[in-house]
Amino acid sequence: LNPLEKYPDSIFVEDPALVYKSNCIILNPKHTLRNAEKNILYSEIKNIFSKFFFINDGTIEGGDILNIDDHFIIGLSQRTNKLGANHLAKILKNLGATVSILETPKNILHFKSECSLIDNDTLLVSKEISKINFLKSNYKLIIASEGEEGITNTLRINDKLIIPDGFINTE
């Protein structure tokens, strides 16, 4: 995609769209500037996917959606509300997925700002996110060391992890 200078956060391309089983779900970002990106992204990718779904009610951003195989965890946050989460959950369930909707702690922008997938059983999380009972009950949690919360913004691509540099105390 070409750079979108008018949209400085557009580098976070997952916020306006979610891909699952060759389907593309166009999300509904909360802020006006972020919301405008979804139409630009759709025009760029409309010939790539055969099936599109659109979230038009409520707000939801990809930074609040963690995909683990055929299960999705949606964090309600400053950017994702219950209406948007419920609309996405309905689409995903119709596509064969399961969904859990959780409350993100109030001081965290996005669920995935402080929660990353290491493998299908393990999450790298901040101390705040580690307090969520659903996560404690269903996953092995690696909790970032105090002051190293930035490591929890790790990216898994297939079997590789892209981990921010400089965090030496988290094990």
C-alpha positions in Angstrom: 0.0 0.0 0.0 1.1 3.5 -0.6 1.8 5.7 2.4 -1.2 7.8 3.5 0.4 11.0 4.8 -2.9 12.4 6.0 -3.4 9.3 8.2 -0.3 8.9 10.4 -1.7 5.8 12.2 -2.5 4.0 8.9 0.7 2.0 9.4 -1.4 -0.1 11.8 -3.2 -1.7 8.9 -4.9 -4.3 11.1 -7.1 -1.7 12.8 -9.5 -1.2 9.9 -9.7 -4.8 8.6 -9.6 -8.4 9.8 -8.9 -11.4 7.5 -10.3 -14.9 8.5 -10.6 -17.9 6.2 -10.2 -15.9 3.0 -12.9 -13.5 4.1 -12.2 -9.8 4.9 -14.1 -8.0 7.6 -14.0 -4.3 7.3 -14.0 -3.0 10.9 -15.3 0.3 12.2 -12.6 2.4 14.0 -13.8 4.9 16.6 -11.8 8.0 15.6 -12.8 9.9 12.5 -9.2 9.8 11.1 -8.9 6.1 11.7 -12.4 5.4 10.3 -11.6 7.1 7.0 -8.8 4.5 6.5 -11.2 1.6 6.1 -12.6 3.0 2.9 -9.1 3.5 1.4 -8.0 0.1 2.5 -11.2 -1.5 1.0 -10.6 0.2 -2.3 -7.0 -1.2 -2.4 -8.0 -4.8 -1.5 -11.5 -5.2 -2.9 -10.1 -7.4 -5.8 -8.1 -9.7 -3.5 -11.0 -11.2 -1.5 -14.1 -12.7 -2.8 -16.2 -12.1 0.3 -16.4 -9.0 2.5 -18.3 -8.2 5.6 -18.7 -4.8 7.1 -19.2 -3.6 10.7 -21.3 -0.5 10.5 -22.7 -0.3 14.0 -20.6 0.2 17.1 -16.9 0.6 17.0 -14.1 -2.0 16.8 -10.4 -1.9 15.9 -8.1 -4.8 15.1 -5.8 -3.8 18.0 -8.5 -5.3 20.2 -8.8 -8.6 18.4 -6.5 -11.6 19.2 -6.8 -14.6 16.9 -5.8 -18.0 18.1 -6.6 -20.6 15.5 -10.4 -20.5 15.2 -10.9 -18.6 18.4 -11.0 -14.8 18.7 -10.6 -12.8 21.9 -12.1 -9.3 21.6 -11.1 -6.8 24.2 -13.6 -4.0 25.0 -11.5 -0.8 25.2 -11.4 2.9 24.6 -11.7 2.0 20.8 -13.9 -1.1 20.8 -17.4 -1.1 22.3 -19.8 -3.9 23.0 -22.0 -3.2 20.0 -19.0 -3.4 17.6 -17.7 -6.5 19.4 -21.0 -8.3 19.2 -21.4 -7.5 15.5 -18.0 -9.0 14.8 -18.6 -12.0 17.0 -21.8 -12.8 15.0 -19.9 -12.7 11.7 -17.0 -14.8 13.1 -19.4 -17.4 14.6 -21.2 -17.7 11.2 -17.8 -18.4 9.7 -17.1 -21.2 12.2 -15.1 -19.4 14.8 -15.6 -19.1 18.6 -15.4 -15.8 20.3 -14.7 -14.5 23.8 -15.4 -10.8 24.7 -13.4 -9.4 27.6 -12.9 -6.1 29.3 -9.5 -4.5 28.7 -8.2 -2.6 31.8 -9.2 1.1 31.5 -5.6 2.5 31.2 -4.7 0.3 28.2 -5.5 1.7 24.7 -5.9 -1.7 22.9 -6.1 -5.3 24.2 -3.2 -6.3 22.1 -1.1 -3.3 23.2 -0.3 -5.4 26.3 -1.2 -9.0 25.1 0.6 -11.0 22.4 0.3 -14.5 21.1 3.5 -16.6 21.6 1.9 -19.9 20.6 -1.6 -21.3 20.7 -1.3 -21.9 24.5 0.9 -19.1 25.6 0.4 -15.3 25.9 2.9 -12.6 26.7 1.1 -10.1 28.8 1.5 -7.1 31.1 0.7 -7.4 34.8 -2.6 -5.6 34.2 -3.7 -7.9 31.5 -2.6 -11.0 33.5 -5.4 -10.2 36.0 -8.2 -11.1 33.5 -9.6 -14.4 34.8 -10.5 -15.8 31.4 -6.8 -15.6 30.3 -5.5 -17.0 33.6 -7.9 -20.0 33.3 -7.3 -20.8 29.6 -3.7 -19.9 28.7 -0.2 -20.1 30.1 0.8 -16.5 30.8 4.3 -15.0 30.6 4.1 -11.7 32.5 6.4 -8.9 31.5 8.8 -7.6 34.1 8.0 -4.3 35.8 9.0 -1.5 33.4 9.1 -3.9 30.4 5.5 -3.7 29.4 6.6 -2.7 25.8 7.7 -6.3 25.2 4.0 -7.4 25.3 3.5 -5.7 22.0 5.2 -8.6 20.2 4.1 -9.8 16.8 3.7 -13.5 15.8 3.8 -14.2 12.1 3.4 -18.0 11.4 6.1 -19.6 13.6 8.2 -16.5 14.0 8.1 -13.8 16.7 9.1 -10.1 16.2 10.0 -8.9 19.7 10.9 -5.3 20.6 14.5 -4.9 21.4 16.0 -3.9 24.8 13.8 -5.9 27.2 16.2 -8.1 29.1 14.4 -9.0 32.3 11.3 -10.7 31.1 11.6 -14.5 31.0 
